[in-house]
Amino acid sequence: MALPIKGSAEGAWEAIQGLKATSARRPAQTAADLDRIFRAGAPPQGLNGRHEGILVMTTQGPLDGLSRRLASLWMPWLGKRFDRQAATGDNLLTQGALTAARFVWRRYAFRPVEPGVLSAFDFRTYTAAGLVDSDRLVLKIDYDLDSNPRFLIRSILDELVAVGPMTYLGKVHMKRGRDWKMMGYFALRPDPLQPQDEFAIWDSAEVTQEPTPAPRRRKSRKRSAETG
């Protein structure tokens, strides 16, 4: 199936970033463009490892301006990680998210991944028809798991499609009572700085300190002299 955004992976990502930029000036038109692109996408195949993420826009009408301002000042979400074999994954957040989150989810255990990065809010993945786009197949990112906080998080269902080379566009839905409400769009791409087979979830019950990088081995002077 031909993807809606042609060209290189970098060009496809720039196209999504361009739509993010225009969402402030033309929110209705940008939302319509994103919906058209989403509907022309295809279910991702074999997602694995760390993926960089951006919030493209929210779709909450009068609240969108406030959301943009808040996101420009502070965006703790970094992206997602996928485990292809297990059909699971989690979200990556900045260390700064921990302080704010403690007011909402006091007992939830965030997990350190590396200095300055935490993982949280696990999900499972599967392919199914879209909530709104019932005539399209999408990758569901489902947070309704016992390991997640019941407040807000378990009510979220993301849907993801490939829209360009290594470029993915997602819709965020939240359950309100018995109904689902579309909340906004996000985008993902493979993290260019991380190996794609990286998926280490820490089993820490509490975040007490950041993981310490393993020390590098020093070459012995004797061996260096022999090889020189």
ZALO-327886 format. One record per residue (C-alpha): residue in one letter; x negated, y, z negated. Coordinates in nm, 4 decimals. Layout:
ZALO-327886
> residu, xx, yy, zz
> a, X, Y, Z;
...
END
This chain:
ZALO-327886
> residu, xx, yy, zz
> m, 0.0000, 0.0000, 0.0000;
> a, -0.1368, 0.3415, 0.0980;
> l, -0.1873, 0.5748, -0.1981;
> p, -0.0366, 0.9255, -0.1869;
> i, -0.3655, 1.1127, -0.2469;
> k, -0.6275, 1.0393, 0.0189;
> g, -1.0015, 1.0933, 0.0218;
> s, -1.2583, 1.0337, -0.2503;
> a, -1.2029, 0.9582, -0.6170;
> e, -1.3469, 1.2977, -0.7084;
> g, -1.1175, 1.4695, -0.4600;
> a, -0.8121, 1.2878, -0.5977;
> w, -0.9008, 1.3933, -0.9528;
> e, -0.9470, 1.7527, -0.8403;
> a, -0.6020, 1.7396, -0.6768;
> i, -0.4451, 1.6368, -1.0088;
> q, -0.6378, 1.9094, -1.1899;
> g, -0.5096, 2.1580, -0.9331;
> l, -0.1524, 2.0602, -1.0135;
> k, -0.2293, 2.1009, -1.3835;
> a, -0.3476, 2.4557, -1.3112;
> t, -0.0367, 2.5477, -1.1107;
> s, 0.2031, 2.4092, -1.3733;
> a, 0.1859, 2.7356, -1.5696;
> r, 0.2904, 2.9500, -1.2718;
> r, 0.5291, 2.7104, -1.1001;
> p, 0.6431, 2.4501, -1.3543;
> a, 0.9523, 2.3314, -1.1679;
> q, 0.7698, 2.2956, -0.8360;
> t, 0.4704, 2.1254, -1.0001;
> a, 0.6958, 1.8775, -1.1804;
> a, 0.8685, 1.7988, -0.8503;
> d, 0.5313, 1.7495, -0.6781;
> l, 0.4094, 1.5207, -0.9558;
> d, 0.7295, 1.3173, -0.9418;
> r, 0.6927, 1.2761, -0.5652;
> i, 0.3308, 1.1648, -0.6045;
> f, 0.4223, 0.9281, -0.8880;
> r, 0.6978, 0.7631, -0.6855;
> a, 0.4559, 0.7083, -0.3981;
> g, 0.2017, 0.5386, -0.6244;
> a, 0.1425, 0.1688, -0.6907;
> p, 0.0984, -0.0368, -1.0093;
> p, -0.2697, -0.0349, -1.1127;
> q, -0.4554, -0.3620, -1.0743;
> g, -0.7190, -0.4817, -1.3189;
> l, -0.7657, -0.1733, -1.5362;
> n, -1.0485, -0.2392, -1.7799;
> g, -1.2654, -0.0374, -2.0132;
> r, -1.2683, 0.3287, -2.1023;
> h, -1.0729, 0.5863, -1.9026;
> e, -1.0952, 0.9629, -1.9328;
> g, -0.7568, 1.1306, -1.9746;
> i, -0.5979, 1.4726, -1.9325;
> l, -0.2537, 1.6066, -2.0145;
> v, -0.1295, 1.7407, -1.6805;
> m, 0.1910, 1.9073, -1.8017;
> t, 0.4859, 1.8694, -2.0347;
> t, 0.8442, 1.8760, -1.9081;
> q, 1.0276, 2.0309, -2.2026;
> g, 1.1462, 2.3563, -2.0444;
> p, 1.1040, 2.6536, -2.2835;
> l, 0.8555, 2.4590, -2.4977;
> d, 0.6123, 2.4010, -2.2095;
> g, 0.4418, 2.7378, -2.2537;
> l, 0.3738, 2.6681, -2.6199;
> s, 0.2471, 2.3192, -2.5338;
> r, 0.0020, 2.4618, -2.2793;
> r, -0.1317, 2.7170, -2.5265;
> l, -0.1779, 2.4581, -2.7990;
> a, -0.3462, 2.2144, -2.5594;
> s, -0.5844, 2.4842, -2.4365;
> l, -0.6912, 2.5528, -2.7959;
> w, -0.7043, 2.1962, -2.9239;
> m, -0.6703, 1.8677, -2.7375;
> p, -0.7765, 1.5704, -2.9547;
> w, -0.6758, 1.3061, -2.6999;
> l, -0.9702, 1.1878, -2.4882;
> g, -0.8167, 0.9003, -2.2929;
> k, -0.7466, 0.5285, -2.3182;
> r, -0.9246, 0.1940, -2.3211;
> f, -0.7882, -0.1136, -2.1473;
> d, -0.8607, -0.4792, -2.2107;
> r, -0.7688, -0.6490, -1.8843;
> q, -0.7777, -1.0066, -2.0132;
> a, -0.5694, -0.9411, -2.3238;
> a, -0.3331, -0.6934, -2.1502;
> t, -0.3812, -0.4542, -2.4399;
> g, -0.5554, -0.1263, -2.5125;
> d, -0.5817, 0.1749, -2.7385;
> n, -0.6255, 0.5516, -2.7331;
> l, -0.9412, 0.7534, -2.7900;
> l, -0.9312, 1.0675, -3.0033;
> t, -1.1773, 1.3250, -3.1284;
> q, -1.2905, 1.3108, -3.4906;
> g, -1.0956, 1.6318, -3.5485;
> a, -0.7676, 1.4472, -3.4950;
> l, -0.8161, 1.2629, -3.8228;
> t, -0.7512, 1.5642, -4.0458;
> a, -0.4281, 1.6625, -3.8741;
> a, -0.3047, 1.3037, -3.8424;
> r, -0.3454, 1.2389, -4.2147;
> f, -0.0541, 1.4762, -4.2804;
> v, 0.1731, 1.2681, -4.0553;
> w, 0.0420, 0.9104, -4.0870;
> r, -0.1319, 0.8979, -4.4246;
> r, -0.1694, 0.5202, -4.4380;
> y, -0.2681, 0.4618, -4.0781;
> a, -0.6258, 0.3402, -4.0298;
> f, -0.8131, 0.5149, -3.7491;
> r, -1.1174, 0.3253, -3.6227;
> p, -1.4596, 0.4750, -3.5458;
> v, -1.5920, 0.3968, -3.1980;
> e, -1.8995, 0.6184, -3.1795;
> p, -2.0062, 0.9502, -3.3336;
> g, -1.7181, 1.1943, -3.2897;
> v, -1.4767, 0.9428, -3.1329;
> l, -1.1969, 0.7391, -3.2945;
> s, -0.9618, 0.4759, -3.1568;
> a, -0.5951, 0.4505, -3.2534;
> f, -0.2420, 0.3627, -3.1449;
> d, -0.2716, 0.0241, -2.9786;
> f, -0.0551, -0.0753, -2.6847;
> r, 0.0274, -0.3711, -2.4647;
> t, 0.0526, -0.3534, -2.0867;
> y, 0.2750, -0.5250, -1.8331;
> t, 0.4227, -0.4512, -1.4916;
> a, 0.7956, -0.3775, -1.4639;
> a, 1.0440, -0.1409, -1.3025;
> g, 1.0261, 0.2222, -1.4107;
> l, 1.2735, 0.3656, -1.6596;
> v, 1.3816, 0.6510, -1.4334;
> d, 1.2210, 0.5127, -1.1181;
> s, 1.3970, 0.1770, -1.1367;
> d, 1.3237, 0.1151, -0.7676;
> r, 0.9471, 0.1335, -0.8324;
> l, 0.7068, -0.1013, -1.0106;
> v, 0.4812, 0.0625, -1.2704;
> l, 0.2325, -0.0422, -1.5370;
> k, 0.4071, -0.0122, -1.8733;
> i, 0.1987, 0.1055, -2.1686;
> d, 0.4102, -0.0030, -2.4628;
> y, 0.3426, 0.1219, -2.8181;
> d, 0.6188, -0.0706, -2.9940;
> l, 0.3774, -0.2825, -3.1989;
> d, 0.3705, -0.3591, -3.5717;
> s, 0.0191, -0.2135, -3.5974;
> n, 0.1401, 0.1354, -3.4994;
> p, 0.3139, 0.3956, -3.7162;
> r, 0.6902, 0.3720, -3.6867;
> f, 0.7263, 0.7503, -3.6853;
> l, 0.6929, 0.8821, -3.3265;
> i, 0.4283, 0.6417, -3.1936;
> r, 0.6407, 0.3274, -3.1607;
> s, 0.9029, 0.5317, -2.9750;
> i, 0.6608, 0.6111, -2.6890;
> l, 0.6519, 0.4254, -2.3595;
> d, 0.4035, 0.5365, -2.0930;
> e, 0.4264, 0.4397, -1.7273;
> l, 0.1222, 0.4453, -1.5003;
> v, 0.0639, 0.4226, -1.1251;
> a, -0.2418, 0.4509, -0.9013;
> v, -0.2150, 0.7645, -0.6879;
> g, -0.5650, 0.7897, -0.5402;
> p, -0.9028, 0.6164, -0.5473;
> m, -0.9669, 0.5375, -0.9170;
> t, -0.7067, 0.8014, -1.0101;
> y, -0.3938, 0.7245, -1.2097;
> l, -0.0880, 0.9339, -1.2892;
> g, 0.1318, 0.8602, -1.5888;
> k, 0.4719, 0.9553, -1.7236;
> v, 0.5343, 0.9782, -2.0976;
> h, 0.8771, 0.8712, -2.2242;
> m, 1.0054, 0.8922, -2.5806;
> k, 1.3064, 0.7117, -2.7191;
> r, 1.5699, 0.9313, -2.8808;
> g, 1.8383, 0.7128, -3.0339;
> r, 1.9383, 0.4751, -2.7558;
> d, 1.8177, 0.7008, -2.4749;
> w, 1.4764, 0.7690, -2.3235;
> k, 1.3535, 1.1236, -2.2567;
> m, 1.0782, 1.2128, -2.0118;
> m, 0.8181, 1.4193, -2.2004;
> g, 0.5474, 1.4946, -1.9451;
> y, 0.2645, 1.3745, -1.7196;
> f, -0.0906, 1.2639, -1.7905;
> a, -0.3736, 1.1377, -1.5701;
> l, -0.6539, 0.8850, -1.6141;
> r, -0.9733, 0.7936, -1.4339;
> p, -1.2604, 0.5581, -1.5227;
> d, -1.4982, 0.7312, -1.7606;
> p, -1.8088, 0.8017, -1.5510;
> l, -2.0327, 0.7898, -1.8590;
> q, -1.9235, 0.4509, -1.9952;
> p, -1.9642, 0.0936, -1.8694;
> q, -1.6247, -0.0452, -1.7745;
> d, -1.6679, -0.3677, -1.9744;
> e, -1.6984, -0.1689, -2.2972;
> f, -1.4124, -0.2485, -2.5331;
> a, -1.5205, -0.2780, -2.8950;
> i, -1.2477, -0.2256, -3.1534;
> w, -1.3768, -0.1804, -3.5049;
> d, -1.2028, -0.3783, -3.7773;
> s, -1.2488, -0.1020, -4.0303;
> a, -0.9549, -0.0498, -4.2676;
> e, -1.0604, 0.3054, -4.3422;
> v, -1.2751, 0.5623, -4.1654;
> t, -1.5491, 0.6236, -4.4190;
> q, -1.8348, 0.7257, -4.1951;
> e, -1.9311, 0.7391, -3.8317;
> p, -2.1204, 0.4390, -3.6959;
> t, -2.4972, 0.4800, -3.6993;
> p, -2.6675, 0.4241, -3.3610;
> a, -2.9116, 0.1335, -3.3585;
> p, -3.2739, 0.2519, -3.3784;
> r, -3.4803, 0.2239, -3.0656;
> r, -3.7737, -0.0141, -3.0672;
> r, -4.1128, 0.1432, -3.0315;
> k, -4.3684, -0.0136, -2.8029;
> s, -4.6793, -0.1240, -2.9865;
> r, -4.9947, 0.0698, -2.9006;
> k, -5.1868, -0.2557, -2.8599;
> r, -4.9444, -0.3907, -2.6002;
> s, -4.9410, -0.0566, -2.4181;
> a, -5.3183, -0.0571, -2.4049;
> e, -5.3256, -0.4123, -2.2656;
> t, -5.0750, -0.3376, -1.9932;
> g, -5.2449, -0.0111, -1.9085;
END
